[in-house]
């Protein structure tokens, strides 16, 4: 699943995100979703989330949905 649809992302899901500073090089960071920050149902660049470790970025891949 890609991270463009809010319904595909749940709190506690394992995801890969791109951080703001990594948008140019495309480096992905893996983590567990703590909060979903985007209110709209979909977003062309990915739904913005906060991970349990405090990092914020846009979801590129959903690894495992809970």
C-alpha positions, 0 to 999 in steps of 0.5 A: 500500500502506498501512503496517499490514502488516510484510510490505509494508515492506522495508529500503530502501523509500521510504515516508511516515511520520508522526512522533510530534510530527506525529500531531495534524496528520497531516503526513507525512515522506518517506524511506528505511527503515533499520530496521523497529522493530515486531516484530508482523506488523501494527499498526492505526496503522502499522508503526514504522520508522527512516529513513536520516536517523534519524527514527522514525515510523509508516508511512502509505504505501509509495511504492516497495518494493524 
